[in-house]
């Protein structure tokens, strides 16, 4: 959204419905205990709707208004000419529907939330790395320098624990128990789950930490290119999710992997690897920190392939 709002837009943001929006966001924070990121997303989606709709009161939200907004979102294009993805359009509708549910809960007159139907998200195949690609990626981060050991530790831990990049970036040194090879991480929705460290990941993290001479609590920090012995002076030492993304992409290119590899690709590969080796989907759901089994079922392409191979091997065989 543009920073410089027009006068009508400013009026909307100072209106009664904007007060309702503020109350709703506070409700998400206090009563529903939603994460800060979730609250920011709701704010973004609903503010976009209110500025487009140019309404000032909740009762002005009607089925016809919502229908026109859906058309607007469906036809919306960026400066590069790309359209808004269907899943993103659905996020906007979910935000409006939950806002309407809140208004109803507070006996504030508006459109009934159940009148908003959420479109089905298009199915898509996830991108993951096979065993050979994983080994090529990991082996590319070789060497005994602090930077090399840091990067290898990052790659090993992403694949070993199935972490989200934000979870990895926020880790502190004292958080990981390398003796037990496990630690707790706070994920989406402020949920805490237990994750595990492989032998290889443990080995490289120990070597990396042994070379650290700083006292910064962050597990993964920027390394000075000049000395290759510590963090950059005067800068925030902790690596950001964006920095970690660049590291992963660098080694994927170095390994000659043509897929669009990012940190989440390693999370996908973690789940795929578990299922391919016989793990049950409920256990994988727990290790990934998914609230719903439906989210984890995107990985069943692996088990589906295994079923196909079993069918081919055993079906229709003549018995003697």
Secondary structure by P-SEA (a helix, b strand, c coil): ccccccaaaaaaaacaaaaaaaaaaaaaaccccccaaaaaaaaaaaaaaaaaacccccccccaaaaaaaaaaaaaccccccccccaaaaaaaaaaaaaaaaaaaaacccccccccccccccbbbbbbbbcaaaaaaaaaaaccccaaaaaaaaaaaaaaaccccaaaaaaccccccccccccccccccccbbbbbbbcaaaaaaaaaaaaaccccccccbbbbbccccccccccccccccaaaaaaaaaaaaaaacccccccaaaaaaaaaaaaaaacccaaaaaaaacccccccccccaaaaaaaaaaaaaaccccccc
